[in-house]
Amino acid sequence: MKIVVVGSVAAGTSAAAKARRNTEDAQITIYERDTDISYSGCGLPYYLGGEVESIDDLTPRDAAWFAQRYGVDVRTGHEVTGVDPYARTVRVRELATGETFTDTYDELVLATGVSPVVPPVPGVDRPGVFTLRNPRDARGVHAWLTDRDVTRVVVVGAGYIGLETAEQLVGRGLDVTVVEAQEHAMPRMDGDMSARVDAELRAHGVELLTRTRLVRVEGAGTPGSPGAPGEADPSGGVSAVVVQDADGERTLPADLVLVAVGVRPNLDLPRAAGATVGPTGAVAVDRQGRTDVPHVWAVGDVAESFDVITGEPTWVPLGSTANKMGRVAGDALTGGSLVHRGILGTSIVRVFDQAVAQTGLTEDRARAAGHDVVVVHNIKPDRPPYLGGREMLIKAVADRATGRLLGAQAIGPSGVDKRIDVLATAITYGATVDDLFHLDLAYAPTYATTKDPVHYTGMALD
Ligand code: FAD
């Protein structure tokens, strides 16, 4: 059997590794247009802030490692430009030489991921305006930060990538402004929770401008032109951004701009193969990763997932999910029976001194899905105060008629990671709010309170 995988970060490499574990006979080739493979994109903000010293720590594997460990042939610098699903061939361009060739497959796994969305505003292509998706982007930002006299940074977008980067750049002593079009930072959460994220950002000196949009990026010269002698930045680098809120336009000086307003799936190849794009805008797949084109699979950020609660297609592009989807498809295409059971979009991000986490439906989304909801807020310390316990806020959302837990959000300085994972597990197995009280959770005062914050959440409807 000949397996061709396109994309070699989280999902593609997981698929290849699992396929190899299942069968020693398959010939497995991964094509990757970039140079880095199987890296930790999630660690990139921490390289920018210096918490991760070397980018090499985030890119520990190369093609030689994959060849040796898994017998997988990883071809970096190779872009797959076309698919013929009838002939079962892919068209490949070697980027260094421009040479193209055709390769055949028995099974084709598309793990092409996503690309950052860049709003089409004037000046957004100036040097000094970055997105952060891969090590190449991170090297570019890092070089700009170290080679230039950067003091003011504007981050556009207050999702988790924008906020992780903002936190890290504040740690470098920079003046950071975060611009967000929605009412609060972390707009995927309910407003009453994300308002706390706003407060945390401001408490650490971040200027947070909500309900504010990027209008244009201004620079010292014309991009690409040598510029006039004496100009502040003859390369045409960024000097300011213009933003707009309800009161009008405002100019924010900036030496570096990070655009982090979201991502969209890389659909060129799935479309070329004839695969259907689902209602979420990502590739529609079954629970093992098959598209509706025979012998073509799609995994990771490029593909839809399933909501654990509703069973409906959903799309929350996360590394945790991409790894799982890759493994499931790698198993299935080599005859295994693993099935993707769906996701809750469970996620967590550190924002200065607060861990900010969520799983399942928010109150807003539960209502939008037609649930009559009951909402529980509960503020409790993660440990007894005599051992340094500090308060966390848990918000749980349940269906009023059945009591079934639909989602939870949590914010606090410590212990949030454990609680959100317990809550995600409980939701996965269909727990009601009342069930939470009955969970037999570990207690010692060094780690928890006798009745844990999760137990208190289960007692809130008493
Ligand atoms: P990608 O990582 O997008 O990889 C797709 C690959 O396919 C790319 O390398 C691309 O070059 C290649 N490709 C595309 N088209 C072609 C083609 N035609 N030919 C050849 N190659 C092609 N997730 C979490 O769960 N937790 C976190 O804390 C977290 N933090 C993050 C922080 C940052 C800064 C970023 C950027 C992401 C973070 N993520 C996090 C998300 C996580 O990194 C992604 O969900 C994950 O990388 C998705 O993996 P993937 O393999 O599906 O796609």
Residues whose N, C-alpha, C, O or C-beta is under 5 A from the ligand:
A	BS01	FAD	V6 G7 S8 V9 A10 A11 G12 Y31 E32 R33 D34 G41 C42 L44 P45 H78 E79 V80 A111 T112 G113 V114 L132 R133 I161 N266 V299 G300 D301 V302 P317 L318 G319 S320 A322 I348
